[in-house]
Amino acid sequence: MKMKMNWNWKDFFIVITLGAISILAFFTIIDWTIEKDSIIGVDIAVAFVGTIFGGIISGGLTLIGVKLTIKDQRRVMSQEKVDKAKYIYKKILPTMVTLDFRINDETYLDSSLITRDAKTFNEIINEHSAMLKETEFDFINNIESIHYWVGDIENYFERNVGKVDSEMRTDLKLIIIFKRYSKLSMSILRSMIRL
């Protein structure tokens, strides 16, 4: 994978400053060794100082390279999380929309179809739970919340098998469950549109 180097002014300033300090220090030490009439020859002093400052400059450039690599790795990991969220979304979307349609159907509340769709939805979430944990935090919260409410829908219809459609439509608990589910499904749709 080809990595694009994005230099910002801070990195550029650090490199230029380190280079300028190294060059000034290099000439200062060379001048110091010549003035003192030391035993160390100029060629040895130049080699010694050059090695030290070369290490400082290469170390600084290495740190900048590592910083850019970490930044790129974070971007790649973030993209992988988005891709996993999109995959899970594509898996649950048909069932989520069908369940939402059945819940909001004004003409008839078919408990057997709603229960079947709720079970299918829960099976899909359970099947992809490991992948779900590797996605973005908001997406996980929305899916876990809707998973909870779909479980409530499933449990409600299993407990109220003999109830008539009109009785269920006026049950406050079911109304709350349906409203919460609809709100969360819209929240998931909005979050996936932003991705």
Stockholm file with secondary structure:
# STOCKHOLM 1.0

chainA/1-195         MKMKMNWNWKDFFIVITLGAISILAFFTIIDWTIEKDSIIGVDIAVAFVGTIFGGIISGGLTLIGVKLTIKDQRRVMSQEKVDKAKYIYKKILPTMVTLDFRINDETYLDSSLITRDAKTFNEIINEHSAMLKETEFDFINNIESIHYWVGDIENYFERNVGKVDSEMRTDLKLIIIFKRYSKLSMSILRSMIRL
#=GR chainA/1-195 SS CCCCCCCCHHHHHHHHHHHHHHHHHHHHHHHHHHHTTCSSCHHHHHHHHHHHHHHHHHHHHHHHHHHHHHHHHHHHHHHHHHHHHHHHHHHHHHHHHHHHHHHTCSSCCCHHHHHHHHHHHHHHHHHTHHHHTTSCHHHHHHHHHHHHHHHHHHHHHHHTTTCCHHHHHTCHHHHHHHHHHHHHHHHHHHHHHHC
#=GC SS_cons         CCCCCCCCHHHHHHHHHHHHHHHHHHHHHHHHHHHTTCSSCHHHHHHHHHHHHHHHHHHHHHHHHHHHHHHHHHHHHHHHHHHHHHHHHHHHHHHHHHHHHHHTCSSCCCHHHHHHHHHHHHHHHHHTHHHHTTSCHHHHHHHHHHHHHHHHHHHHHHHTTTCCHHHHHTCHHHHHHHHHHHHHHHHHHHHHHHC
//
